[in-house]
Amino acid sequence: MAKKTPRSDAPAALKFTKVNAMLGLGGLVALTLGYWLLAQGSITAAPLLLVLGYVVLLPMAIIR
């Protein structure tokens, strides 16, 4: 029979690294610039930056 290893029910600790910080900061910069461009009337760059911030950079900062 195979040995059973004890299983811990404690959640794994989250590790916040420099990569997470840089991705989060990049996401905030992209959102800030996107909303600023949106207020200026940009209809091309603003939505692209907002999608980049909300869909790519901020989730990557959380997941990675």
PDB file of N, CA, C and O in Angstrom:
ATOM      1  N   MET A   1       0.823  -1.179   0.000  1.00  0.00           N
ATOM      2  CA  MET A   1       0.000   0.000   0.000  1.00  0.00           C
ATOM      3  C   MET A   1       0.870   1.247   0.000  1.00  0.00           C
ATOM      4  O   MET A   1       1.961   1.261   0.571  1.00  0.00           O
ATOM      5  N   ALA A   2       0.389   2.255  -0.626  1.00  0.00           N
ATOM      6  CA  ALA A   2       1.111   3.532  -0.674  1.00  0.00           C
ATOM      7  C   ALA A   2       0.882   4.291   0.623  1.00  0.00           C
ATOM      8  O   ALA A   2      -0.185   4.216   1.231  1.00  0.00           O
ATOM      9  N   LYS A   3       1.914   5.023   1.029  1.00  0.00           N
ATOM     10  CA  LYS A   3       1.795   5.833   2.235  1.00  0.00           C
ATOM     11  C   LYS A   3       0.930   7.048   1.957  1.00  0.00           C
ATOM     12  O   LYS A   3       1.009   7.659   0.891  1.00  0.00           O
ATOM     13  N   LYS A   4       0.121   7.380   2.915  1.00  0.00           N
ATOM     14  CA  LYS A   4      -0.691   8.586   2.796  1.00  0.00           C
ATOM     15  C   LYS A   4       0.061   9.733   3.453  1.00  0.00           C
ATOM     16  O   LYS A   4       0.516   9.632   4.592  1.00  0.00           O
ATOM     17  N   THR A   5       0.179  10.813   2.718  1.00  0.00           N
ATOM     18  CA  THR A   5       0.851  11.981   3.283  1.00  0.00           C
ATOM     19  C   THR A   5      -0.196  12.858   3.957  1.00  0.00           C
ATOM     20  O   THR A   5      -1.316  12.978   3.460  1.00  0.00           O
ATOM     21  N   PRO A   6       0.155  13.468   5.073  1.00  0.00           N
ATOM     22  CA  PRO A   6      -0.817  14.348   5.724  1.00  0.00           C
ATOM     23  C   PRO A   6      -1.102  15.567   4.859  1.00  0.00           C
ATOM     24  O   PRO A   6      -0.201  16.153   4.260  1.00  0.00           O
ATOM     25  N   ARG A   7      -2.340  15.921   4.812  1.00  0.00           N
ATOM     26  CA  ARG A   7      -2.759  17.029   3.959  1.00  0.00           C
ATOM     27  C   ARG A   7      -3.119  18.227   4.835  1.00  0.00           C
ATOM     28  O   ARG A   7      -3.903  18.117   5.777  1.00  0.00           O
ATOM     29  N   SER A   8      -2.543  19.340   4.511  1.00  0.00           N
ATOM     30  CA  SER A   8      -2.819  20.556   5.263  1.00  0.00           C
ATOM     31  C   SER A   8      -3.998  21.281   4.639  1.00  0.00           C
ATOM     32  O   SER A   8      -4.052  21.463   3.422  1.00  0.00           O
ATOM     33  N   ASP A   9      -4.939  21.694   5.472  1.00  0.00           N
ATOM     34  CA  ASP A   9      -6.099  22.430   4.975  1.00  0.00           C
ATOM     35  C   ASP A   9      -5.874  23.933   5.005  1.00  0.00           C
ATOM     36  O   ASP A   9      -6.769  24.697   4.641  1.00  0.00           O
ATOM     37  N   ALA A  10      -4.696  24.371   5.431  1.00  0.00           N
ATOM     38  CA  ALA A  10      -4.396  25.798   5.478  1.00  0.00           C
ATOM     39  C   ALA A  10      -4.153  26.315   4.057  1.00  0.00           C
ATOM     40  O   ALA A  10      -3.487  25.653   3.261  1.00  0.00           O
ATOM     41  N   PRO A  11      -4.691  27.491   3.742  1.00  0.00           N
ATOM     42  CA  PRO A  11      -4.465  28.047   2.395  1.00  0.00           C
ATOM     43  C   PRO A  11      -3.004  28.451   2.211  1.00  0.00           C
ATOM     44  O   PRO A  11      -2.320  28.822   3.165  1.00  0.00           O
ATOM     45  N   ALA A  12      -2.552  28.373   0.988  1.00  0.00           N
ATOM     46  CA  ALA A  12      -1.179  28.770   0.677  1.00  0.00           C
ATOM     47  C   ALA A  12      -1.046  30.283   0.823  1.00  0.00           C
ATOM     48  O   ALA A  12      -1.971  31.035   0.516  1.00  0.00           O
ATOM     49  N   ALA A  13       0.106  30.707   1.291  1.00  0.00           N
ATOM     50  CA  ALA A  13       0.349  32.136   1.469  1.00  0.00           C
ATOM     51  C   ALA A  13       0.527  32.804   0.108  1.00  0.00           C
ATOM     52  O   ALA A  13       1.164  32.254  -0.790  1.00  0.00           O
ATOM     53  N   LEU A  14      -0.044  33.991  -0.025  1.00  0.00           N
ATOM     54  CA  LEU A  14       0.120  34.744  -1.260  1.00  0.00           C
ATOM     55  C   LEU A  14       1.499  35.383  -1.259  1.00  0.00           C
ATOM     56  O   LEU A  14       1.952  35.905  -0.240  1.00  0.00           O
ATOM     57  N   LYS A  15       2.147  35.340  -2.386  1.00  0.00           N
ATOM     58  CA  LYS A  15       3.471  35.932  -2.507  1.00  0.00           C
ATOM     59  C   LYS A  15       3.386  37.146  -3.417  1.00  0.00           C
ATOM     60  O   LYS A  15       3.089  37.025  -4.605  1.00  0.00           O
ATOM     61  N   PHE A  16       3.647  38.301  -2.856  1.00  0.00           N
ATOM     62  CA  PHE A  16       3.608  39.542  -3.613  1.00  0.00           C
ATOM     63  C   PHE A  16       5.036  39.921  -3.960  1.00  0.00           C
ATOM     64  O   PHE A  16       5.830  40.258  -3.081  1.00  0.00           O
ATOM     65  N   THR A  17       5.361  39.863  -5.250  1.00  0.00           N
ATOM     66  CA  THR A  17       6.737  40.107  -5.683  1.00  0.00           C
ATOM     67  C   THR A  17       6.824  41.431  -6.439  1.00  0.00           C
ATOM     68  O   THR A  17       5.830  42.135  -6.619  1.00  0.00           O
ATOM     69  N   LYS A  18       8.029  41.743  -6.871  1.00  0.00           N
ATOM     70  CA  LYS A  18       8.246  42.962  -7.657  1.00  0.00           C
ATOM     71  C   LYS A  18       7.496  42.894  -8.984  1.00  0.00           C
ATOM     72  O   LYS A  18       7.034  43.913  -9.498  1.00  0.00           O
ATOM     73  N   VAL A  19       7.380  41.690  -9.533  1.00  0.00           N
ATOM     74  CA  VAL A  19       6.657  41.525 -10.800  1.00  0.00           C
ATOM     75  C   VAL A  19       5.189  41.913 -10.614  1.00  0.00           C
ATOM     76  O   VAL A  19       4.615  42.605 -11.454  1.00  0.00           O
ATOM     77  N   ASN A  20       4.584  41.463  -9.506  1.00  0.00           N
ATOM     78  CA  ASN A  20       3.193  41.834  -9.227  1.00  0.00           C
ATOM     79  C   ASN A  20       3.049  43.342  -9.083  1.00  0.00           C
ATOM     80  O   ASN A  20       2.105  43.937  -9.602  1.00  0.00           O
ATOM     81  N   ALA A  21       3.984  43.947  -8.383  1.00  0.00           N
ATOM     82  CA  ALA A  21       3.926  45.395  -8.161  1.00  0.00           C
ATOM     83  C   ALA A  21       4.056  46.149  -9.480  1.00  0.00           C
ATOM     84  O   ALA A  21       3.328  47.113  -9.716  1.00  0.00           O
ATOM     85  N   MET A  22       4.963  45.726 -10.325  1.00  0.00           N
ATOM     86  CA  MET A  22       5.162  46.409 -11.605  1.00  0.00           C
ATOM     87  C   MET A  22       3.941  46.238 -12.514  1.00  0.00           C
ATOM     88  O   MET A  22       3.539  47.190 -13.182  1.00  0.00           O
ATOM     89  N   LEU A  23       3.354  45.059 -12.550  1.00  0.00           N
ATOM     90  CA  LEU A  23       2.155  44.849 -13.358  1.00  0.00           C
ATOM     91  C   LEU A  23       0.990  45.677 -12.825  1.00  0.00           C
ATOM     92  O   LEU A  23       0.240  46.264 -13.605  1.00  0.00           O
ATOM     93  N   GLY A  24       0.834  45.728 -11.512  1.00  0.00           N
ATOM     94  CA  GLY A  24      -0.222  46.536 -10.921  1.00  0.00           C
ATOM     95  C   GLY A  24      -0.025  48.015 -11.184  1.00  0.00           C
ATOM     96  O   GLY A  24      -0.976  48.729 -11.504  1.00  0.00           O
ATOM     97  N   LEU A  25       1.194  48.468 -11.051  1.00  0.00           N
ATOM     98  CA  LEU A  25       1.498  49.867 -11.321  1.00  0.00           C
ATOM     99  C   LEU A  25       1.275  50.192 -12.801  1.00  0.00           C
ATOM    100  O   LEU A  25       0.730  51.244 -13.134  1.00  0.00           O
ATOM    101  N   GLY A  26       1.694  49.295 -13.676  1.00  0.00           N
ATOM    102  CA  GLY A  26       1.453  49.496 -15.110  1.00  0.00           C
ATOM    103  C   GLY A  26      -0.033  49.542 -15.430  1.00  0.00           C
ATOM    104  O   GLY A  26      -0.464  50.321 -16.281  1.00  0.00           O
ATOM    105  N   GLY A  27      -0.818  48.710 -14.751  1.00  0.00           N
ATOM    106  CA  GLY A  27      -2.260  48.727 -14.941  1.00  0.00           C
ATOM    107  C   GLY A  27      -2.876  50.041 -14.493  1.00  0.00           C
ATOM    108  O   GLY A  27      -3.751  50.584 -15.168  1.00  0.00           O
ATOM    109  N   LEU A  28      -2.420  50.557 -13.351  1.00  0.00           N
ATOM    110  CA  LEU A  28      -2.943  51.832 -12.869  1.00  0.00           C
ATOM    111  C   LEU A  28      -2.553  52.988 -13.786  1.00  0.00           C
ATOM    112  O   LEU A  28      -3.344  53.904 -14.010  1.00  0.00           O
ATOM    113  N   VAL A  29      -1.340  52.944 -14.308  1.00  0.00           N
ATOM    114  CA  VAL A  29      -0.904  53.989 -15.240  1.00  0.00           C
ATOM    115  C   VAL A  29      -1.722  53.921 -16.522  1.00  0.00           C
ATOM    116  O   VAL A  29      -2.141  54.953 -17.047  1.00  0.00           O
ATOM    117  N   ALA A  30      -1.953  52.712 -17.028  1.00  0.00           N
ATOM    118  CA  ALA A  30      -2.744  52.552 -18.252  1.00  0.00           C
ATOM    119  C   ALA A  30      -4.176  53.048 -18.039  1.00  0.00           C
ATOM    120  O   ALA A  30      -4.744  53.686 -18.926  1.00  0.00           O
ATOM    121  N   LEU A  31      -4.760  52.765 -16.883  1.00  0.00           N
ATOM    122  CA  LEU A  31      -6.116  53.224 -16.607  1.00  0.00           C
ATOM    123  C   LEU A  31      -6.176  54.738 -16.472  1.00  0.00           C
ATOM    124  O   LEU A  31      -7.079  55.381 -17.006  1.00  0.00           O
ATOM    125  N   THR A  32      -5.214  55.301 -15.760  1.00  0.00           N
ATOM    126  CA  THR A  32      -5.190  56.748 -15.586  1.00  0.00           C
ATOM    127  C   THR A  32      -5.038  57.454 -16.930  1.00  0.00           C
ATOM    128  O   THR A  32      -5.768  58.398 -17.231  1.00  0.00           O
ATOM    129  N   LEU A  33      -4.094  56.995 -17.722  1.00  0.00           N
ATOM    130  CA  LEU A  33      -3.881  57.593 -19.042  1.00  0.00           C
ATOM    131  C   LEU A  33      -5.089  57.367 -19.948  1.00  0.00           C
ATOM    132  O   LEU A  33      -5.455  58.247 -20.727  1.00  0.00           O
ATOM    133  N   GLY A  34      -5.707  56.196 -19.850  1.00  0.00           N
ATOM    134  CA  GLY A  34      -6.885  55.900 -20.664  1.00  0.00           C
ATOM    135  C   GLY A  34      -8.053  56.804 -20.338  1.00  0.00           C
ATOM    136  O   GLY A  34      -8.723  57.304 -21.241  1.00  0.00           O
ATOM    137  N   TYR A  35      -8.309  57.020 -19.043  1.00  0.00           N
ATOM    138  CA  TYR A  35      -9.413  57.913 -18.672  1.00  0.00           C
ATOM    139  C   TYR A  35      -9.093  59.361 -19.018  1.00  0.00           C
ATOM    140  O   TYR A  35      -9.984  60.118 -19.402  1.00  0.00           O
ATOM    141  N   TRP A  36      -7.843  59.746 -18.887  1.00  0.00           N
ATOM    142  CA  TRP A  36      -7.459  61.109 -19.263  1.00  0.00           C
ATOM    143  C   TRP A  36      -7.663  61.328 -20.767  1.00  0.00           C
ATOM    144  O   TRP A  36      -8.198  62.355 -21.186  1.00  0.00           O
ATOM    145  N   LEU A  37      -7.235  60.360 -21.565  1.00  0.00           N
ATOM    146  CA  LEU A  37      -7.432  60.468 -23.014  1.00  0.00           C
ATOM    147  C   LEU A  37      -8.910  60.441 -23.377  1.00  0.00           C
ATOM    148  O   LEU A  37      -9.331  61.104 -24.325  1.00  0.00           O
ATOM    149  N   LEU A  38      -9.696  59.677 -22.629  1.00  0.00           N
ATOM    150  CA  LEU A  38     -11.135  59.634 -22.872  1.00  0.00           C
ATOM    151  C   LEU A  38     -11.763  61.002 -22.615  1.00  0.00           C
ATOM    152  O   LEU A  38     -12.658  61.427 -23.346  1.00  0.00           O
ATOM    153  N   ALA A  39     -11.299  61.681 -21.586  1.00  0.00           N
ATOM    154  CA  ALA A  39     -11.806  63.020 -21.288  1.00  0.00           C
ATOM    155  C   ALA A  39     -11.385  64.025 -22.361  1.00  0.00           C
ATOM    156  O   ALA A  39     -12.074  65.022 -22.582  1.00  0.00           O
ATOM    157  N   GLN A  40     -10.258  63.767 -23.028  1.00  0.00           N
ATOM    158  CA  GLN A  40      -9.780  64.654 -24.083  1.00  0.00           C
ATOM    159  C   GLN A  40     -10.481  64.410 -25.413  1.00  0.00           C
ATOM    160  O   GLN A  40     -10.351  65.206 -26.342  1.00  0.00           O
ATOM    161  N   GLY A  41     -11.225  63.309 -25.504  1.00  0.00           N
ATOM    162  CA  GLY A  41     -11.972  63.035 -26.723  1.00  0.00           C
ATOM    163  C   GLY A  41     -11.364  61.967 -27.611  1.00  0.00           C
ATOM    164  O   GLY A  41     -11.828  61.761 -28.733  1.00  0.00           O
ATOM    165  N   SER A  42     -10.347  61.292 -27.139  1.00  0.00           N
ATOM    166  CA  SER A  42      -9.733  60.230 -27.945  1.00  0.00           C
ATOM    167  C   SER A  42     -10.682  59.040 -28.025  1.00  0.00           C
ATOM    168  O   SER A  42     -11.175  58.558 -27.005  1.00  0.00           O
ATOM    169  N   ILE A  43     -10.935  58.571 -29.243  1.00  0.00           N
ATOM    170  CA  ILE A  43     -11.833  57.427 -29.390  1.00  0.00           C
ATOM    171  C   ILE A  43     -11.101  56.158 -29.817  1.00  0.00           C
ATOM    172  O   ILE A  43     -11.730  55.120 -30.018  1.00  0.00           O
ATOM    173  N   THR A  44      -9.787  56.232 -29.955  1.00  0.00           N
ATOM    174  CA  THR A  44      -9.025  55.057 -30.351  1.00  0.00           C
ATOM    175  C   THR A  44      -8.080  54.605 -29.247  1.00  0.00           C
ATOM    176  O   THR A  44      -8.141  53.455 -28.812  1.00  0.00           O
ATOM    177  N   ALA A  45      -7.206  55.496 -28.791  1.00  0.00           N
ATOM    178  CA  ALA A  45      -6.192  55.125 -27.811  1.00  0.00           C
ATOM    179  C   ALA A  45      -6.791  54.881 -26.427  1.00  0.00           C
ATOM    180  O   ALA A  45      -6.352  53.978 -25.714  1.00  0.00           O
ATOM    181  N   ALA A  46      -7.780  55.670 -26.044  1.00  0.00           N
ATOM    182  CA  ALA A  46      -8.362  55.550 -24.707  1.00  0.00           C
ATOM    183  C   ALA A  46      -8.986  54.170 -24.463  1.00  0.00           C
ATOM    184  O   ALA A  46      -8.671  53.541 -23.453  1.00  0.00           O
ATOM    185  N   PRO A  47      -9.857  53.680 -25.349  1.00  0.00           N
ATOM    186  CA  PRO A  47     -10.412  52.348 -25.106  1.00  0.00           C
ATOM    187  C   PRO A  47      -9.360  51.246 -25.114  1.00  0.00           C
ATOM    188  O   PRO A  47      -9.465  50.279 -24.359  1.00  0.00           O
ATOM    189  N   LEU A  48      -8.350  51.387 -25.962  1.00  0.00           N
ATOM    190  CA  LEU A  48      -7.288  50.381 -25.985  1.00  0.00           C
ATOM    191  C   LEU A  48      -6.527  50.343 -24.661  1.00  0.00           C
ATOM    192  O   LEU A  48      -6.225  49.264 -24.150  1.00  0.00           O
ATOM    193  N   LEU A  49      -6.222  51.499 -24.114  1.00  0.00           N
ATOM    194  CA  LEU A  49      -5.517  51.547 -22.833  1.00  0.00           C
ATOM    195  C   LEU A  49      -6.395  51.030 -21.695  1.00  0.00           C
ATOM    196  O   LEU A  49      -5.905  50.348 -20.794  1.00  0.00           O
ATOM    197  N   LEU A  50      -7.675  51.347 -21.729  1.00  0.00           N
ATOM    198  CA  LEU A  50      -8.568  50.866 -20.683  1.00  0.00           C
ATOM    199  C   LEU A  50      -8.717  49.346 -20.725  1.00  0.00           C
ATOM    200  O   LEU A  50      -8.714  48.694 -19.681  1.00  0.00           O
ATOM    201  N   VAL A  51      -8.846  48.791 -21.904  1.00  0.00           N
ATOM    202  CA  VAL A  51      -8.919  47.328 -22.029  1.00  0.00           C
ATOM    203  C   VAL A  51      -7.602  46.701 -21.590  1.00  0.00           C
ATOM    204  O   VAL A  51      -7.600  45.687 -20.892  1.00  0.00           O
ATOM    205  N   LEU A  52      -6.492  47.293 -21.991  1.00  0.00           N
ATOM    206  CA  LEU A  52      -5.182  46.779 -21.568  1.00  0.00           C
ATOM    207  C   LEU A  52      -5.060  46.780 -20.048  1.00  0.00           C
ATOM    208  O   LEU A  52      -4.562  45.818 -19.463  1.00  0.00           O
ATOM    209  N   GLY A  53      -5.507  47.844 -19.414  1.00  0.00           N
ATOM    210  CA  GLY A  53      -5.405  47.930 -17.962  1.00  0.00           C
ATOM    211  C   GLY A  53      -6.334  46.960 -17.247  1.00  0.00           C
ATOM    212  O   GLY A  53      -5.906  46.238 -16.347  1.00  0.00           O
ATOM    213  N   TYR A  54      -7.620  46.941 -17.649  1.00  0.00           N
ATOM    214  CA  TYR A  54      -8.617  46.126 -16.956  1.00  0.00           C
ATOM    215  C   TYR A  54      -8.542  44.638 -17.293  1.00  0.00           C
ATOM    216  O   TYR A  54      -8.766  43.797 -16.423  1.00  0.00           O
ATOM    217  N   VAL A  55      -8.231  44.309 -18.534  1.00  0.00           N
ATOM    218  CA  VAL A  55      -8.321  42.916 -18.969  1.00  0.00           C
ATOM    219  C   VAL A  55      -6.976  42.199 -18.931  1.00  0.00           C
ATOM    220  O   VAL A  55      -6.930  40.979 -18.777  1.00  0.00           O
ATOM    221  N   VAL A  56      -5.883  42.945 -19.068  1.00  0.00           N
ATOM    222  CA  VAL A  56      -4.576  42.295 -19.151  1.00  0.00           C
ATOM    223  C   VAL A  56      -3.727  42.555 -17.904  1.00  0.00           C
ATOM    224  O   VAL A  56      -3.367  41.614 -17.196  1.00  0.00           O
ATOM    225  N   LEU A  57      -3.409  43.801 -17.633  1.00  0.00           N
ATOM    226  CA  LEU A  57      -2.406  44.111 -16.616  1.00  0.00           C
ATOM    227  C   LEU A  57      -2.878  43.855 -15.182  1.00  0.00           C
ATOM    228  O   LEU A  57      -2.167  43.204 -14.416  1.00  0.00           O
ATOM    229  N   LEU A  58      -4.042  44.342 -14.808  1.00  0.00           N
ATOM    230  CA  LEU A  58      -4.501  44.136 -13.434  1.00  0.00           C
ATOM    231  C   LEU A  58      -4.771  42.658 -13.105  1.00  0.00           C
ATOM    232  O   LEU A  58      -4.383  42.207 -12.028  1.00  0.00           O
ATOM    233  N   PRO A  59      -5.414  41.896 -13.984  1.00  0.00           N
ATOM    234  CA  PRO A  59      -5.538  40.461 -13.679  1.00  0.00           C
ATOM    235  C   PRO A  59      -4.187  39.748 -13.613  1.00  0.00           C
ATOM    236  O   PRO A  59      -4.000  38.855 -12.787  1.00  0.00           O
ATOM    237  N   MET A  60      -3.259  40.130 -14.462  1.00  0.00           N
ATOM    238  CA  MET A  60      -1.914  39.520 -14.415  1.00  0.00           C
ATOM    239  C   MET A  60      -1.229  39.846 -13.080  1.00  0.00           C
ATOM    240  O   MET A  60      -0.508  39.012 -12.532  1.00  0.00           O
ATOM    241  N   ALA A  61      -1.452  41.048 -12.564  1.00  0.00           N
ATOM    242  CA  ALA A  61      -0.855  41.423 -11.281  1.00  0.00           C
ATOM    243  C   ALA A  61      -1.419  40.578 -10.147  1.00  0.00           C
ATOM    244  O   ALA A  61      -0.720  40.300  -9.173  1.00  0.00           O
ATOM    245  N   ILE A  62      -2.660  40.173 -10.264  1.00  0.00           N
ATOM    246  CA  ILE A  62      -3.278  39.353  -9.217  1.00  0.00           C
ATOM    247  C   ILE A  62      -2.885  37.881  -9.371  1.00  0.00           C
ATOM    248  O   ILE A  62      -2.566  37.215  -8.386  1.00  0.00           O
ATOM    249  N   ILE A  63      -2.909  37.385 -10.586  1.00  0.00           N
ATOM    250  CA  ILE A  63      -2.666  35.958 -10.834  1.00  0.00           C
ATOM    251  C   ILE A  63      -1.201  35.588 -10.678  1.00  0.00           C
ATOM    252  O   ILE A  63      -0.872  34.572 -10.065  1.00  0.00           O
ATOM    253  N   ARG A  64      -0.351  36.388 -11.216  1.00  0.00           N
ATOM    254  CA  ARG A  64       1.060  36.028 -11.268  1.00  0.00           C
ATOM    255  C   ARG A  64       1.754  36.106  -9.976  1.00  0.00           C
ATOM    256  O   ARG A  64       2.949  35.824  -9.900  1.00  0.00           O
TER     257      ARG A  64
END
